[in-house]
Amino acid sequence: MYNGIGLPTPRGSGTNGYVQRNLSAVRHKKERTDYKSEEELRKLESSLVKKPNQEILDHERKRKVELKCLELAELMEEQGYAEGEIQEKVATFRLMLLEKDVALGKEGEQQPEQKPAQWLIAPRAHP
């Protein structure tokens, strides 16, 4: 035995008593803290704040337009309009909404929710 490590005697152990160091053991070293300068901190903060993906914003706008068109189509169906007339009105309503969206410049400003344009639907007297 050497410094309290190993067998007291190699007799009967099937080894020669030679003690080796375990090289596969992971030793934890104390990490040195590397403080960043103010400029590096500003760069890191700016990389954390990302601009929204324009394609996703465009897709969301198109979904809102289609939702309004669907609401208009359902409203017209409830009022008893013919299928061809509904498709025609919905197509003009969709074009109007898309032109309005382009006119805003796609600035990403949130507009308050509006109901489908009631002025596109002429009141109809049922016989």
Summary of the structure (lengths in Angstrom):
residues: 127
radius of gyration: 37.1
end to end distance: 111.5
largest distance: 114.0
contacts: 208
relative contact order: 0.09
helix: 48%
strand: 2%
